[in-house]
Amino acid sequence: MRILILGAGKMGSFFNDVLSFQHETAVFDVNPHQLRFVYNTYRFTTLDEIKEFEPELVINAATVKYTLEAFRQVLPVLPKDCILSDIASVKTGLKAFYKESGFRYVSTHPMFGPTFASLNNLSTENAIIITEGDHLGRIFFKDLYQTLKLNIFEYTFDEHDETVAYSLSIPFVSTFVFAAVMKHQDAPGTTFKKHMAIARGLMSEDDYLLQEILFNPRTPAQVANIRTELKNLLEIIEKKDADGMKQYLTRLREKLK
């Protein structure tokens, strides 16, 4: 299969590395300097090169802020039977875009990234495949993710957004709070150091990505839950309520089983 990857960043390079030995791949990036880091593939910087390549599948690995823009840039030179695909963690506007484009499409979300995951061992990582879209496109990504030993889940666009609001916004906001109140320690404990590593990794992510995940319409309810739990915990601490603390910790341990 002829596969065009939009964006030569870390995830674009990752998908090229995974696919280029079994498929004919090309990576398109308007910044030629980015293409220095991709190998065993065609390197495109112009639309004419894409038109001549005639891709059968496009994997949009551009950053979230530029996902739709990247699609719109290449649409005029794609064959009509080409399948569009994205790996975006934020699906805002994509369902409507695909419907208007007239192209077949498949949408997935590998729920890992270069910041925290070991790309050499993904057996503990997850991927979501959106159930709406092209059947053959979904089969392609299901086979690919199974090869990578990812745990695969299938959701609609709406179910995906709800899952992201829960699984990403809660740890993101919790980490923001830690970073906001923490003070640097000369002799930090193990837990502090682990939280610090997570915070530094999260803050290295793209600002727009963090913003879009937190601006998910379902996120405020999750943040409100955090506020409620903090209020309850603060009351226990202020009252030095030993029984209340024991009950609180027992409830948390049950939830973590």
Secondary structure, DSSP 4 states (H G I P E B T S, - for coil): -EEEEE--SHHHHHHHHHHTTTSEEEEE-S-GGGGGG--SSEEE-SHHHHHHH--SEEEE-S-GGGHHHHHHHHGGGS-TTPEEEE--S--TTHHHHHHHH-SEEEEEEE---TTTS-TT--TT-EEEEESSS-HHHHHHHHHHHHHTT-EEEEE-HHHHHHHHHHHTHHHHHHHHHHHHH----SS--HHHHHHHHHHHHHHTS-HHHHHHHHTSTTHHHHHHHHHHHHHHHHHHHHHT-HHHHHHHHHHHHHHT-
